[in-house]
Amino acid sequence: MKAAVWDSYIKKDNGNILHFDVVVPESRSESAIDYKYAYEYLKSKGVNSAEINVTNCQFCHIEILTEKMMSDIESKGFYIIEMDEIASELPDNPTRREMILFLRAHYDEYRYANFRNKSDNQIMQIIQELNIPKML
């Protein structure tokens, strides 16, 4: 069985971004996702004031389901893949992964950007041009 995966980036009250995927039946891939599943997940994480919309929760791809995914979809209608919690500020000397996650989470224009052909220095230059604050 296949399912539609909706890539979600939701801002918490502390400025951090929760990155997670909402997995629903494949038939849901061509219509707007029912955001109640994302809200239900966020509520379980203590996030009650999040705004969910087409900018921060978008169809991403079709995936073959695991048994656990299938079981949850059959019982709850959805499955959540927890990904990352991205800090509101970059750490000193961030890794390549931290820089890319930060850009994708906090800047819509970089959400689906391809960084494969960019060096670490080029990614850092993007960050510097955006004048992104670092953690103290």
N, C-alpha and C positions, 0 to 999 in steps of 0.2 A: 504494500500500500504506500502511496505517496502523499506528501503533505506540502502545504504552502508555508514558507517561513517568512515572517515579518520582522525585520530588523528594527529594534527600538532603542532610542537614546532618550532617557527621561531625566530631567533636572530635579535634584532633591533640594530641600530647603537650605542645606548647607553649601549649595553650589556644586557639589559633586554630581557626576552623571552616572546613572545606572544604565549599563548596556546589556540588553537581553533580547532573545528571540522569542516570539510568540509563534508556535507551530499549530496550525489548524488544518482541517481537511483540505485536500488539493482544490476542491471546487471553490474555495474561498480566495483563490489567487487572483481572480480577475475583478473582484469587487472590493469595496472598502472593508477592511477588517472590522469586526465587532470589537471595539475598544474595551468592552466590559472585561474581557479576559486580561488585558494588560492592567486595567484598574484593579482587578481582583488580586493579581500577583503583587502589584505595588502596595496594596493595602496590607498584604501578608508581610511585607518588608517594612511596615510603619511609614510608608509614604502616602499621605492622604491628600496632599494639595497639588499633585502633578497635573499638568495639562497634556493631553495626548491628542495629536493631530497628524495629518498626512506628512508634515515636515519631520516629525520625530519618530514615526512608526510607519515604515514603508515596506511594501512587498519586496522581497530580496531574491528568493529562488525556490525551486521545488526540491524536496529531499525525500529519500526513502526512509520510512519510519523504522525505528527500533521497536522491540516488543514493549518497552516501558513507555515510549511515546504513544504507541497505538493504544495501550491500556488507559493512559491518562486521557487521550482524546475521546475514547469510547465512554469513559465515565464522567469527564468534566467538560469535554468539548474542545480542549486545548492542552498544550504542553509548553512549558517554559524551559528554554535553555539559558541558564545564567552565564553571562559572559564576564563582564568587568564592572568595577566601580572606579570611575576615573576622577581623580582629584580636581578641584577647581583651579589649582595652580600646578605648574610643572615643578618637579623637584630640581635641585641643583644637579648638574651633569646628568640630564635624563638619557635613558637608553633610546635607541632607535624606536623600539616598540612603544615606549612611553610617549615619545614625541608624536608618533603616528596616531595612537589612540587618543591623545589629547586633541589633536587637530580634528579628527573625525567626530569626536564627541561634542566639542564646543563650537565648531564652525561648520555650518551646513554645507558650505561650498567645498569642503574637504571630506564630507561624509563618505563618498564612494570614490575618492581620488585614488589613482594608481601611483603608488610611491616606489614601485619596483625599480624604475630607472633613475631614481633620485638618490644621490649620496646622502649620508648623514649630514654633511655640511650644507647641502642644498635644503634639506628639511629644516635644519636649524636656522637657515637664512629666512625661510618662510615664517618661522616662529618669531624671529627678531623683527621682521617687517610688520608683523601683526602687533608687536609690542606686548607680548604675552607676559604677565607677571610670573615670577618663580616663587616657590615656597622659601620662607626664611629658615 
